[in-house]
Amino acid sequence: MKTTQVIKGDHLRPRGILAPGFINAHCHLELSHLLGIIPKKTGLIGFIEKVIKLREFEEDLILAKIEEADQFMWSQGIVAVGDISNTLHSSSTKSTSKIKYYTFVEAFDLWQESKSLNYFEGYKKVFEAFDLGTTDQKKSMVPHAPYSVSPNLLEKILNDAKPNSTLSIHHLETALEDQFFLKSEGGFREFYANMGIHPEINLGEYAGSADYLKRYFPRNLKYLLVHNTMMQKSDFETYEASGLDIYLATCAKANLYIEDQIPDYDLWREFKFPICIGTDSLASNDILSVWDEMGTIKRLYPQIEDSELIEWATINGAKALNYKDSLGTIEIGKSPGLNALPIDEKGQLDFSKNITKIA
Ligand SMILES: [Zn+2]
């Protein structure tokens, strides 16, 4: 029988890389009860329709699943989360969590200019009621997506935002999004028509999502664009020319779940916008783990160096969420959390094993 010899000093050999705690740049904690419920690869519109049609769930179940997901993320080395909220369901969990949450109270008016004030006031109430607790939690009111937020509502949100705060927005998750601005039929037009809604927008007034947003976004805020799966080179150039402070969040596993697409990271990396990693929600993912997202990205884009991927998972998200003074790097004066990331014999990150949360 083969025996394992313990070489002198073997216990001192590094088994992993020490890294600061992970930052999950995009999540919807309040959808944690939807694990495994929505079918895969329906496309974004099919996905949204399913979410809308789902019948009400017991509030006790929703709250219990939120609590469970919060504790799970902490156990997986996540120390801060950019979290979308349409309701107050996650408020109590966040106010006492060990995780720092930047809550994005998300507003939309389904592009109905005439109703935008009502929608704004409704979401403003949710925003104001969100309890930040005694820990270092943050909140902003944010637009949902270019195709669901009219200029009226967008301006109200932007006028209300505190200088230097972060605004998150779902962005170019599907090719249909640009078409909304350019075509009179199909896609989101059909989706709205089925609900009896006829968006008050002139066709061709905007060249697409990027053109729409850059006309309204002021330069005194940070923008966290989420998904960007369909972003073209011209969109990157539009933002580059705008001088806006842009961060890109990617949720690779959710993109595969909903649209069966993955962003062109080689194109992303030609530009200087910091890239962050999000898990999206358990409605479109099987696990809320930044490590798992990193493994998926590495499998599809092995040319991305481990060191770069670790930056995506840590410091870039900390900057995007305004937590860089306390999180994101291992430095004196910070309390960034500490994870041991497993490596193989070649010293490469080994995604077949899980991380160990050290602090
Ligand atoms: Zn999302």
Residues whose N, C-alpha, C, O or C-beta is under 5 A from the ligand:
A	BS01	ZN	none
